[in-house]
Amino acid sequence: MYLQKMFSCSRLLARPNALQTFRRAASQGKMPLARAHGKSFAHRSELRQAKRIVVKLGSAVVTRGDECGLALGRLASIVEQVAVLQNQGREMMIVTSGAVAFGKQRLRHEILLSQSVRQALHSGQNQLKDMAMPVLEARACAAAGQSGLMALYEAMFTQYSTCTAQILVTNLDFHDDQKRRNLNSTLHELLRMNIVPIINTNDAVVPPPEPNSDLQGVNVISIKDNDSLAARLAVEMRADLLIALSDVEGLYDSPPGSDDAKLLDTFYPGDQHSITYGTKSRVGIGGMEAKVKAALWALQGGTSVVIANGTHPKVTGHVITDIVEGKKVGTFFSEVKPAGPTVEQQTEMARSAGRTLASLEPEQRSDIICAFADLLTERKDEILSANKKDMEHAASTGRLSPALLKRLSLSSSKLNSLSIGLRQIAVSSQDSVGRVLRRTRVANNLELEQITVPIGVLLVIFESRPDCLPQVSALAIASGNALLLKGGKEAANTNRILHELAQEALSLHGVKDAIQLVSTREEVEDLCRLEKMIDLIIPRGSSQLVRDIQRSAKGIPVLGHSEGICHVYVDHEASIDKAIKIIRDSKCDYPAACNAMETLLVHRDLLRTPVFDQIIDMLRTEHVKIHAGPKFASYLTFSPSEVKSLRTEYGDLECCIEVVDSMQEAVDHIHKYGSSHTDVIVTENEETAEQFLQQLDSACVFWNASSRFADGYRFGLGAEVGISTARIHARGPVGLEGLLTTKWVLRGEGHTAADFSEQGTMTYLHENLPVAQLLPGRRTTS
């Protein structure tokens, strides 16, 4: 077995030009290049550049809950991630605990076996009635467990063609200059040969930790646990990143589990005074305070640090790779404190100001929106100047398609239209928040009301559409919601000035912070994880953006649609003139829109008729590329290219044509291949149309009207935040009403549930009362 392992390692080292292959890949930008050491990374996104990485596995991560033996499944997933990163060309090192736990399991087994043999030998005698398990000394456990722990690592890494080497160290190895140089040389040689060093304190001989020995200065560190060992090793080896895995999510500002404890996304050296530490973990000799001190020492030495949870079953399988990819996992230690607030702080500011916004009178919210509308025209030169910078930058990079460039562009006429639209929203907002939907007299002097209230904090993510910012902001103000905005970097300058104007308008009534623009380098996926701070996510952009957000959102509802696969069904009793007009508008007016037609369903009886010929001629004239559905292709001798999938959103001058035998088959086809967005029937038969409208389960269903009518402005909603295909809350184009929810308000005079029991004196009336405007002084807030 040993020879097989040696052969495996030799094969790995003998692979032709392995290191040259990595360096060539790195020079092409496919792998992380080595960087000059001495300064840690300032932001999480830079962690992708980390080449030399130390992974510290705490005792709580490596050991089982009973502290006897290793958590094998957890360890296997960690090994897989380390091997993946190693095979990407990074240099990985592991500082591991677990020898004591592994040895404890082994020694207990041996002792129990020995006791059972002795018990059998003395059967029938009373000398060995109750043989208690002796207390196992930690150093003996470590001595018994180190070889087994290393053998386990070796076996696991072999599955990924990765070779390992064990190194046991003590404090003296770092304080003796010659030993330190030898250790440094050995580790560099192992990394050069693409071997993963697995390092541990030699717990079989190491003295107990000194109670007052701590991390001191840049060049002095006491190796009293694996946290300090990992920090010393990371600095000694000039590692780019130290990942310390424990049994907590990261660093909290107070002990985890306490009511006000908040997980810190980023920790800065000057923030130690704001932290209250709790007790240490169930195993190991360190605690969070020791981890923080070790992390700060490593940070001072030029190594970036992340402390994260390595025991959570849902994230253990990707926690290390997520950290290296720059995702928001655990607590990131940074020396560079941003000038502005963090996104978490922005969200808290927005929620606080949003509650004040919701409590304003309707006229005050309307004043804010009108002031914003005025600023759009009064300050149009500033807006257009900022937009010009964005347009020039986008044109120079060539990253945006002509369609996206058109969306990015603003003009005086666009700003005037936006201003008019905002004034319409201001008018419609008069009776939005606090409107009574239902009133019930539950009993005498006990009245129940259902009223409209804001949803809370909205996160709107939008691409290449700066005109989206004032529209969504006005709707949020009208509905009393706090708003977090994340725009595309291609519109950064335009978004910045528009946000400043929105906050200037909000300042009229002291609610400036109700709308926040996220300008930090937050990844969309990270924003979607703020489930305790954000109440609703609204994506405005490509179907890919919507899908990514729906996949990333953790416990936060997403209002939107991932696809706009809209159908137009032409019945055999359709008017040819109406059919031509509707198909042309649905497909050609704006092919990239989510409400554009993607599939044309034609009744079989229309094939080889003048009606069908005219439809085909019109599509060809409009330069629409046609893809034939399977059934349509079977009718043709020479058909257009057959469609690859009937669930395709083309977003361009392309569409699929398919043949159906009846209206019912059209409905079945749409249910199977559609996206529940918008679907149309063209027919002169009212009975057929009504059956289509009733049976089809889509957000918008039209009869003899273009699919392009699925739009908030065309519906008279003033503006929309998006189109939803969800089946709860808002559906279809979502305007002001879709940004409201309800709450129940009960007004009594000392009523109790006991009053209505068998022994009580009151009875329920449950009388529905007329819904009227709230009386002065009775306005409610969220």
C-alpha positions in Angstrom: 0.0 0.0 0.0 2.8 2.3 0.9 4.6 1.6 -2.4 1.3 2.4 -4.2 1.1 5.7 -2.5 4.7 6.5 -3.3 4.1 5.5 -6.9 1.1 7.8 -7.0 3.1 10.7 -5.8 6.0 10.0 -8.1 3.6 9.8 -11.1 2.2 13.2 -10.1 5.6 14.7 -9.9 6.7 13.2 -13.2 3.8 14.5 -15.2 5.4 16.2 -18.2 5.6 20.0 -17.8 2.9 20.2 -15.1 4.3 23.4 -13.6 5.0 24.8 -17.1 1.4 24.1 -18.0 0.2 26.0 -15.0 2.4 28.9 -15.6 1.3 29.1 -19.3 -2.3 29.0 -18.2 -1.7 31.7 -15.6 0.0 33.9 -18.2 -3.2 33.6 -20.3 -5.3 34.8 -17.4 -6.8 31.4 -16.6 -5.0 30.9 -13.3 -4.1 33.2 -10.4 -0.6 34.7 -10.8 1.7 35.1 -7.8 1.5 38.7 -6.4 4.0 40.8 -4.5 3.4 40.0 -0.8 3.2 42.7 1.9 -0.3 44.1 1.6 -3.5 42.2 2.2 -6.5 42.3 -0.1 -8.8 45.3 0.5 -12.1 43.7 -0.8 -13.6 40.3 -1.0 -13.7 40.3 -4.8 -9.9 40.4 -4.8 -9.7 37.0 -3.1 -10.0 35.4 -6.5 -6.4 36.5 -7.0 -5.2 34.5 -4.0 -2.6 32.0 -5.1 -1.1 30.7 -1.8 -3.8 29.7 0.6 -3.7 28.3 4.2 -6.8 26.5 5.3 -7.1 26.1 9.1 -9.5 23.3 10.3 -10.6 23.8 13.9 -11.3 21.0 16.2 -15.0 21.5 16.0 -14.8 21.2 12.2 -12.7 18.0 12.1 -14.3 16.1 15.0 -17.7 14.6 15.6 -20.2 16.0 18.0 -19.3 13.3 20.6 -15.6 14.4 20.3 -14.6 10.7 19.7 -13.5 10.3 16.1 -13.6 12.4 13.0 -16.5 13.9 11.0 -15.6 11.9 7.9 -18.3 13.3 5.5 -17.4 16.9 6.4 -13.7 16.2 6.1 -14.2 14.6 2.7 -16.0 17.7 1.3 -13.2 20.0 2.6 -10.6 17.7 1.0 -12.4 17.9 -2.3 -12.5 21.7 -2.3 -8.8 22.0 -1.4 -7.9 19.5 -4.2 -10.0 21.5 -6.7 -8.2 24.7 -5.8 -4.8 22.9 -5.9 -5.6 21.5 -9.3 -6.5 25.1 -10.5 -2.8 26.0 -9.9 -3.1 27.4 -6.4 -0.7 26.5 -3.6 -2.7 25.0 -0.7 -1.7 24.3 2.8 -3.8 22.8 5.6 -3.4 23.4 9.3 -5.5 20.7 11.0 -6.7 19.6 14.3 -8.2 16.1 15.0 -5.2 14.0 16.1 -6.4 14.0 19.7 -10.0 13.1 18.8 -8.8 10.4 16.4 -6.5 9.0 19.0 -9.1 9.1 21.7 -11.4 7.0 19.5 -8.6 4.5 18.8 -7.5 4.2 22.5 -11.0 3.9 23.8 -11.5 1.0 21.3 -8.3 -0.7 22.5 -9.2 -0.2 26.2 -12.7 -1.5 25.7 -11.3 -4.5 23.8 -8.8 -5.1 26.6 -11.4 -4.8 29.3 -13.7 -7.3 27.5 -10.9 -9.8 27.3 -10.0 -9.4 30.9 -13.7 -9.6 31.9 -14.0 -12.9 30.0 -10.9 -14.3 31.7 -12.3 -13.4 35.1 -15.9 -14.6 34.5 -17.6 -15.9 37.6 -15.3 -13.8 39.8 -16.2 -10.6 41.4 -13.0 -8.7 41.2 -13.9 -6.8 37.9 -17.6 -6.0 38.3 -17.5 -2.3 37.3 -14.5 -1.4 35.1 -14.7 2.3 34.5 -13.2 3.9 31.4 -9.9 5.7 32.5 -9.3 9.3 31.8 -7.3 9.6 28.6 -4.3 12.0 28.6 -4.4 14.3 25.5 -0.7 13.8 24.6 -1.2 10.0 24.5 -4.3 10.5 22.3 -2.4 12.7 20.0 0.5 10.2 19.7 -2.0 7.5 18.9 -4.0 9.6 16.5 -1.5 11.4 14.3 -0.6 8.5 12.1 -4.2 7.6 11.5 -5.2 11.2 10.8 -2.5 11.5 8.2 -3.3 8.2 6.6 -6.9 9.4 6.2 -5.9 12.6 4.6 -3.6 10.7 2.3 -6.3 8.3 1.2 -8.8 11.1 0.6 -6.4 13.3 -1.4 -5.3 10.3 -3.5 -8.8 10.2 -5.0 -8.0 13.6 -6.6 -4.5 12.6 -7.8 -3.1 15.0 -5.1 -0.1 14.1 -3.0 0.3 15.2 0.6 3.0 15.5 3.2 2.8 15.7 7.0 4.7 18.3 9.1 4.5 18.4 12.9 5.7 21.6 14.6 6.1 23.1 18.0 6.7 26.6 19.3 10.4 26.1 19.3 10.5 25.5 15.6 9.5 29.1 15.0 11.7 30.7 17.7 14.9 28.9 16.7 16.1 30.7 13.5 17.7 27.6 12.0 14.7 25.5 12.6 12.4 28.2 11.2 14.6 28.4 8.0 14.5 24.6 7.7 10.7 24.6 8.0 10.3 27.4 5.5 12.6 25.6 3.0 10.7 22.3 3.4 7.3 23.9 2.9 8.5 25.9 -0.2 10.0 22.7 -1.7 6.7 20.8 -1.1 4.7 23.6 -2.7 7.1 23.6 -5.7 6.4 19.9 -6.2 2.7 20.5 -6.2 2.2 18.7 -2.8 -0.3 19.8 -0.1 1.5 20.2 3.2 -0.7 19.1 6.2 0.6 20.8 9.3 -0.3 20.3 13.0 1.2 21.1 16.4 3.0 18.1 17.7 0.6 17.6 20.6 2.4 14.4 21.7 5.3 16.5 23.1 4.1 20.1 23.1 3.9 21.8 26.5 0.6 23.1 27.8 -0.2 26.7 26.7 1.0 29.5 28.9 -2.1 31.3 30.2 -0.7 34.8 29.7 1.2 34.1 26.4 -0.4 36.1 23.6 0.3 37.4 20.2 2.8 40.3 20.4 4.2 42.4 17.7 4.8 41.5 14.1 7.7 39.1 14.6 6.7 37.4 17.8 3.9 34.9 18.2 3.2 32.2 20.7 2.1 28.9 19.1 -0.4 27.9 21.7 -3.2 26.6 19.4 -3.9 26.0 15.8 -5.2 29.5 15.3 -1.9 31.0 16.2 0.0 28.3 14.3 -2.0 29.0 11.1 -1.4 32.8 11.5 2.3 32.3 12.0 2.6 29.9 9.2 0.6 32.1 6.8 2.9 35.1 7.5 6.0 33.0 7.4 5.1 31.5 4.0 3.8 34.9 2.7 0.4 33.4 2.0 -2.2 35.5 0.3 -5.2 34.1 2.2 -5.9 32.4 5.5 -9.3 30.6 5.8 -10.0 29.7 9.4 -13.0 27.3 9.6 -14.8 26.9 12.9 -18.3 26.0 14.2 -19.7 29.6 14.0 -20.7 31.6 11.0 -18.0 34.2 11.6 -17.4 37.0 13.9 -20.4 38.5 15.7 -20.5 41.9 17.5 -21.8 40.1 20.6 -22.0 36.4 21.6 -23.8 34.3 19.0 -27.3 33.5 20.1 -27.9 36.7 22.0 -30.8 38.8 20.9 -28.9 41.6 19.2 -26.0 39.6 17.9 -25.1 40.6 14.3 -22.7 38.7 12.0 -20.0 41.1 10.8 -19.4 40.8 7.1 -16.1 42.7 7.3 -14.0 43.4 10.3 -11.5 46.2 10.6 -8.5 46.4 13.0 -10.0 49.5 14.8 -13.2 47.7 15.6 -12.0 45.5 18.5 -13.6 47.7 21.1 -17.1 47.1 19.7 -16.9 43.3 20.1 -18.1 41.3 23.0 -16.8 37.7 23.0 -18.6 34.6 24.2 -17.4 31.3 25.4 -15.0 29.1 23.3 -16.1 26.2 21.2 -17.0 22.8 22.6 -13.6 21.4 21.7 -10.1 22.8 21.1 -8.2 25.2 23.4 -8.9 28.4 21.4 -12.0 30.6 21.2 -13.2 33.4 19.0 -11.1 36.0 20.8 -8.0 33.9 20.0 -9.1 33.6 16.4 -9.5 37.3 16.1 -6.1 38.1 17.6 -4.5 35.5 15.3 -6.4 36.9 12.3 -5.3 40.5 13.1 -1.7 39.4 13.5 -1.8 37.7 10.1 -3.5 40.7 8.6 -0.8 42.9 9.9 1.7 40.6 8.3 0.1 41.0 4.9 -2.2 38.0 4.7 -5.9 38.4 4.2 -8.1 36.4 6.6 -11.7 34.9 6.5 -13.3 33.2 9.5 -16.2 31.0 8.5 -18.4 28.1 9.5 -17.0 24.7 8.3 -19.6 22.6 10.0 -22.9 23.7 8.5 -24.2 20.8 6.4 -25.7 23.1 3.7 -22.5 25.1 3.0 -19.6 22.9 4.0 -19.5 21.4 0.5 -18.6 24.7 -1.0 -17.5 27.1 1.8 -13.8 27.2 0.8 -14.4 27.7 -2.9 -17.1 30.3 -2.2 -14.6 32.3 -0.1 -12.0 32.1 -2.8 -14.6 33.2 -5.4 -15.2 36.4 -3.3 -18.7 35.5 -2.1 -20.0 36.8 1.2 -19.2 33.9 3.5 -18.1 34.4 7.1 -16.2 37.5 8.3 -13.6 39.1 6.0 -10.7 40.9 7.8 -9.6 44.1 5.9 -7.3 46.9 6.7 -9.1 49.3 4.3 -12.3 50.7 5.7 -14.7 52.0 3.0 -15.5 55.7 3.1 -19.3 55.1 3.0 -21.6 52.8 4.9 -21.7 49.0 4.2 -24.7 47.6 2.4 -26.0 46.2 5.7 -25.8 49.7 7.2 -27.5 51.1 4.2 -30.4 48.6 4.5 -30.9 49.5 8.2 -30.8 53.2 7.4 -33.4 52.7 4.6 -35.7 50.7 6.8 -35.6 53.3 9.6 -36.3 56.1 7.2 -38.9 54.0 5.3 -41.0 53.7 8.4 -41.0 57.5 8.8 -41.9 57.7 5.1 -44.9 55.4 5.5 -46.1 57.5 8.4 -46.3 60.7 6.4 -49.6 62.1 5.1 -50.4 61.1 1.5 -50.0 64.8 0.5 -46.4 64.8 1.8 -45.4 61.7 -0.1 -47.0 63.3 -3.2 -45.0 66.5 -2.6 -41.8 64.5 -2.6 -42.6 62.8 -5.9 -43.6 66.1 -7.5 -40.3 67.7 -6.3 -38.4 64.8 -7.8 -40.3 65.3 -11.1 -39.3 69.0 -11.1 -35.7 68.2 -10.5 -35.6 65.9 -13.5 -36.3 68.8 -15.8 -34.5 71.5 -13.8 -31.3 69.6 -13.6 -31.5 67.9 -16.9 -28.1 69.3 -18.1 -26.3 67.6 -15.1 -28.2 64.3 -15.8 -27.4 64.3 -19.6 -23.8 65.2 -18.9 -23.4 62.2 -16.6 -25.3 60.0 -19.1 -22.9 61.2 -21.9 -19.9 59.9 -19.9 -21.6 56.5 -19.5 -22.5 56.3 -23.2 -18.9 57.2 -24.2 -17.4 54.7 -21.9 -19.8 52.0 -23.0 -19.1 52.7 -26.7 -15.3 52.7 -26.1 -15.4 49.3 -24.4 -17.8 47.8 -26.9 -19.4 45.5 -24.3 -23.0 46.6 -24.8 -25.2 45.5 -27.7 -27.0 48.3 -29.8 -30.2 47.4 -27.9 -28.6 47.9 -24.5 -26.9 51.1 -25.7 -30.3 52.4 -26.6 -31.7 51.6 -23.2 -28.7 53.3 -21.5 -29.2 56.5 -23.4 -31.2 59.4 -22.0 -32.5 62.5 -23.8 -34.4 65.7 -22.9 -37.6 64.1 -24.3 -37.1 61.0 -22.1 -36.6 63.1 -19.0 -39.8 65.1 -19.8 -41.7 61.9 -20.2 -40.3 60.6 -16.9 -41.3 63.8 -15.2 -44.9 63.5 -16.5 -45.0 59.9 -15.4 -43.9 60.8 -11.9 -46.6 63.3 -11.6 -49.2 60.7 -12.5 -47.8 58.5 -9.8 -48.0 61.4 -7.3 -51.7 61.7 -8.1 -52.5 58.0 -7.8 -50.6 57.8 -4.5 -53.1 59.8 -2.5 -55.1 56.9 -1.1 -52.5 54.1 -1.3 -51.0 53.6 2.2 -53.5 53.2 5.0 -56.5 52.5 2.8 -59.3 50.4 4.4 -60.1 47.4 2.3 -62.5 45.7 4.7 -64.3 46.6 7.9 -66.1 44.2 10.2 -68.0 44.7 13.4 -66.9 41.6 15.3 -69.0 42.4 18.3 -70.4 45.4 20.0 -67.7 48.1 20.3 -65.2 45.7 18.7 -64.3 46.6 15.1 -61.8 45.0 12.8 -60.2 46.7 9.8 -57.9 45.3 7.0 -55.7 48.2 5.7 -52.9 48.6 3.1 -49.3 48.9 4.4 -45.9 49.0 2.7 -44.1 45.7 2.1 -40.9 47.1 3.9 -37.5 47.1 2.2 -37.4 46.5 -1.5 -34.2 45.6 -3.4 -34.4 46.5 -7.1 -31.6 45.3 -9.3 -31.5 46.7 -12.8 -29.3 46.7 -15.9 -28.5 49.4 -18.4 -31.7 51.4 -17.7 -31.1 54.5 -15.7 -34.7 55.7 -16.4 -35.7 52.8 -14.2 -34.3 54.6 -11.1 -36.8 57.5 -11.0 -39.7 55.3 -11.9 -39.1 52.7 -9.2 -38.1 55.4 -6.7 -41.4 57.2 -7.2 -43.4 54.0 -6.8 -41.5 53.2 -3.6 -42.2 56.7 -2.2 -45.9 56.5 -3.2 -46.2 53.1 -1.5 -44.2 54.1 1.6 -41.5 51.5 1.0 -37.8 51.8 1.7 -35.7 51.1 -1.4 -32.3 49.6 -2.1 -31.1 50.2 -5.6 -28.3 48.2 -7.4 -27.7 49.4 -10.9 -25.3 48.2 -13.6 -21.8 49.7 -13.6 -22.4 50.8 -17.2 -24.8 53.5 -15.9 -22.8 54.4 -12.7 -22.6 58.2 -13.4 -26.2 58.6 -14.5 -27.5 56.5 -11.5 -25.4 58.5 -9.1 -26.9 61.9 -10.1 -30.4 60.5 -10.3 -30.1 59.1 -6.8 -28.8 62.4 -5.5 -31.9 64.1 -6.9 -34.2 61.5 -5.3 -32.6 62.0 -1.9 -32.8 65.8 -2.4 -36.6 65.4 -2.9 -36.9 63.1 0.0 -35.2 65.7 2.2 -38.3 67.9 2.0 -39.8 65.8 4.8 -36.7 64.4 6.5 -36.6 60.9 4.9 -33.5 61.3 2.7 -32.2 57.8 3.7 -35.3 55.9 2.6 -33.7 55.3 -0.9 -30.2 54.0 -1.0 -27.9 53.3 -4.0 -25.5 50.4 -3.5 -22.3 51.7 -5.0 -19.9 49.3 -3.3 -18.6 46.2 -5.2 -21.3 44.0 -3.8 -22.1 40.9 -5.9 -25.8 40.4 -6.7 -25.6 37.0 -5.2 -24.4 38.5 -1.9 -27.3 41.0 -1.8 -29.7 38.1 -2.3 -28.5 36.6 1.0 -29.7 39.4 3.2 -32.9 37.6 4.0 -33.2 39.2 7.4 -32.9 42.7 6.0 -34.7 42.7 2.6 -38.4 41.9 2.2 -38.7 41.7 -1.6 -36.3 41.5 -4.6 -37.4 43.0 -7.9 -35.0 42.3 -10.8 -35.2 44.5 -13.9 -33.1 43.2 -16.7 -32.4 40.1 -18.9 -34.0 36.8 -18.3 -30.6 35.5 -17.3 -30.4 38.1 -14.6 -33.8 37.2 -13.3 -32.9 33.5 -13.3 -29.7 34.1 -11.5 -31.5 36.1 -8.8 -34.2 33.6 -8.4 -31.6 30.9 -7.9 -29.5 33.0 -5.5 -32.3 34.4 -3.3 -32.2 32.8 0.1 -35.5 33.1 1.8 -36.4 36.4 0.0 -39.4 36.4 -2.4 -38.5 37.5 -6.0 -41.1 39.4 -8.0 -40.5 38.9 -11.7 -40.4 36.4 -14.5 -37.4 34.5 -15.7 -38.7 34.1 -19.2 -41.1 35.8 -21.6 -42.2 33.0 -23.9 -45.3 34.6 -25.3 -47.7 32.9 -27.8 -50.1 34.2 -30.4 -52.7 31.6 -31.5 -54.4 32.3 -34.8 -57.7 30.4 -34.9 -59.3 29.1 -38.1 -62.0 31.8 -37.6 -59.6 34.7 -37.3 -59.8 38.0 -39.2 -56.8 38.1 -41.5 -56.4 41.9 -41.1 -56.4 41.6 -37.3 -54.1 38.6 -37.3 -51.5 40.4 -39.5 -51.6 43.6 -37.3 -51.3 41.7 -34.0 -48.5 39.3 -35.1 -46.5 42.2 -36.6 -46.8 44.3 -33.5 -46.3 41.4 -31.1 -43.1 40.3 -32.8 -41.6 43.3 -34.5 -42.4 46.4 -32.4 -39.7 45.6 -29.8 -38.4 42.1 -30.3 -36.2 42.2 -27.1 -39.1 43.0 -24.8 -40.3 40.3 -22.4 -43.9 40.7 -23.9 -42.8 40.1 -27.5 -44.2 37.1 -29.3 -41.8 34.1 -29.5 -44.1 31.3 -30.8 -46.9 31.6 -33.4 -49.5 28.9 -33.2 -51.6 28.4 -36.3 -54.7 26.3 -36.7 -54.2 23.4 -39.1 -57.1 24.5 -41.3 -55.2 27.7 -42.2 -52.2 25.9 -43.8 -52.0 26.3 -47.5 -54.5 29.1 -47.5 -54.1 32.8 -48.5 -54.4 33.7 -44.8 -51.3 31.7 -43.9 -49.4 32.9 -47.0 -50.0 36.5 -46.0 -48.7 35.9 -42.5 -45.5 34.3 -43.8 -45.0 37.1 -46.4 -45.4 39.8 -43.6 -42.8 38.1 -41.4 -40.3 37.8 -44.3 -40.9 41.5 -45.1 -40.1 42.3 -41.5 -36.9 40.1 -41.8 -38.1 37.7 -39.1 -36.2 34.5 -39.1 -38.7 31.5 -38.9 -38.0 28.2 -37.0 -40.4 25.4 -37.7 -42.0 23.4 -34.9 -41.9 19.6 -35.3 -45.6 19.3 -36.4 -45.2 22.3 -38.8 -42.0 20.8 -40.3 -43.9 17.5 -41.0 -46.2 19.4 -43.4 -43.4 20.9 -45.5 -41.2 19.5 -48.1 -38.5 22.1 -47.6 -39.0 23.6 -44.2 -37.1 26.3 -42.4 -34.6 25.3 -39.7 -36.4 23.0 -37.2 -36.6 24.5 -33.8 -34.2 23.1 -31.2 -36.6 23.7 -28.3 -40.2 24.9 -28.1 -39.3 26.8 -24.9 -37.1 29.4 -26.5 -37.1 33.1 -25.8 -35.4 34.6 -28.9 -35.4 38.2 -27.9 -34.8 39.2 -31.5 -36.4 39.1 -35.0 -36.9 35.3 -34.7 -39.9 33.2 -33.9 -41.1 29.6 -33.9 -44.2 28.6 -35.9 -46.1 25.5 -34.9 -49.4 23.9 -36.0 -52.3 22.9 -33.7 -55.5 21.1 -34.4 -57.8 23.1 -32.1 -58.0 25.8 -29.6 -57.8 23.2 -26.8 -54.5 21.9 -28.3 -53.2 25.5 -28.4 -54.0 25.9 -24.7 -52.3 22.6 -23.9 -49.2 23.6 -25.9 -49.0 27.0 -24.1 -49.4 25.3 -20.7 -46.6 22.9 -21.6 -44.1 25.2 -23.3 -45.0 28.7 -22.2 -43.8 30.8 -19.2 -47.2 32.0 -18.0 -46.4 35.6 -19.1 -48.7 36.8 -21.9 -50.6 34.8 -24.5 -53.0 35.9 -27.2 -55.9 34.4 -29.3 -57.0 35.9 -32.6 -60.5 34.8 -33.5 -63.9 36.1 -34.4 -65.7 33.3 -32.5 -66.6 34.8 -29.1 -67.3 31.3 -27.5 -63.9 30.1 -28.6 -62.2 33.2 -27.3 -64.0 33.0 -23.9 -62.9 29.4 -23.5 -59.3 30.4 -24.2 -59.4 33.3 -21.8 -60.9 31.1 -19.0 -58.8 28.0 -19.5 -55.4 29.6 -20.1 -53.4 30.0 -16.9 -51.1 33.0 -17.7 -50.6 36.3 -16.0 -52.0 38.1 -19.1 -54.5 36.6 -21.6 -55.7 38.7 -24.5 -58.3 38.4 -27.2 -57.6 40.2 -30.5 -55.0 42.4 -29.0 -51.2 42.5 -29.2 -49.1 40.9 -26.5 -47.2 44.2 -26.2 -50.2 45.5 -24.2 -48.8 43.6 -21.2 -47.3 46.8 -19.8 -47.9 48.9 -16.7 -48.1 52.1 -18.5 -50.6 50.7 -21.1 -52.6 49.2 -18.3 -52.9 52.7 -16.7 -50.8 51.9 -13.7 -48.6 55.0 -14.4 -45.4 53.0 -14.2 -44.4 49.4 -13.3 -41.6 47.8 -11.4 -41.8 44.7 -13.5 -44.1 41.9 -14.7 -44.7 39.0 -12.4 -45.6 35.4 -13.4 -45.8 34.4 -9.7 -49.1 32.9 -8.5 -49.2 34.7 -5.2 -49.2 38.4 -4.4 -49.0 40.6 -7.5 -49.3 39.0 -11.0 -48.8 40.6 -14.4 -47.6 44.2 -14.7 -46.9 45.4 -11.2 -47.5 49.0 -10.3 -48.2 50.8 -7.1 -50.8 48.3 -5.8 -48.3 45.5 -6.1 -45.9 47.1 -3.7 -48.5 47.1 -0.9 -49.6 44.3 1.5 -52.1 44.4 4.3 -52.4 44.2 8.1 -55.3 43.8 10.5 -56.2 46.4 13.0 -58.7 45.5 15.9 -60.2 48.2 18.1 -62.0 47.3 21.3 -62.8 48.4 24.8 -61.2 45.8 27.1 -62.5 42.8 25.2 -61.1 39.4 25.9 -61.5 36.0 24.3 -63.1 34.7 27.5 -65.9 37.2 27.0 -67.1 35.0 24.0 -66.7 31.6 25.8 -69.7 29.5 27.0 -69.4 31.3 30.4 -69.0 34.7 28.7 -71.6 37.4 28.2 -70.8 38.4 24.6 -71.6 36.9 21.1 -70.0 37.4 17.8 -71.8 39.6 15.2 -69.3 39.5 12.3 -71.2 42.3 10.4 -69.6 43.7 7.3 -69.4 47.5 7.5 -69.1 50.0 4.6 -65.6 50.8 3.7 -65.0 54.5 4.2 -62.0 56.8 4.4 -60.2 56.8 7.8 -61.3 59.6 10.2 -58.7 62.3 11.0 -56.3 60.9 13.6 -57.0 57.3 12.6 -54.4 57.0 9.9 -52.4 53.9 10.4 -48.8 53.1 9.5 -46.9 49.9 9.1 
